[in-house]
Amino acid sequence: MTWTLVLALSAIAYVFKVTGLVIVGGRQLPAVVNRCLGLIPAALVSALIVNSTLGGDDGMVFDARAIGVAAAILVAARRAPLVVVIVTGAAITALARAAGIAV
């Protein structure tokens, strides 16, 4: 990626943000829009995790990463601390790779 492209995309992102501020101004958004805006970060993080976990060159790939994320989800569902969730996911992924499951 060239610096020209990075700067152009940065300028476009800035224009979009400023446009939103100009359009909304000091007005209050409807309650439905505020609730939806509150859900965007969780949806974006979830999409990035799924893409990183299951994404491959030719499509979806189920390998050691998927096993590690599944283990982390199970531990998180049991309300374990975040550090335990991360260490569990990493350890299970490492064990799966050591067992010969494709990377």
Secondary structure by P-SEA (a helix, b strand, c coil): ccaaaaaaaaaaaaaaaaaaaaaaccccccaaaaaaaaaaaaaaaaaaaaaaaccccccccccaaaaaaaaaaaaaaacccaaaaaaaaaaaaaaaaaacccc
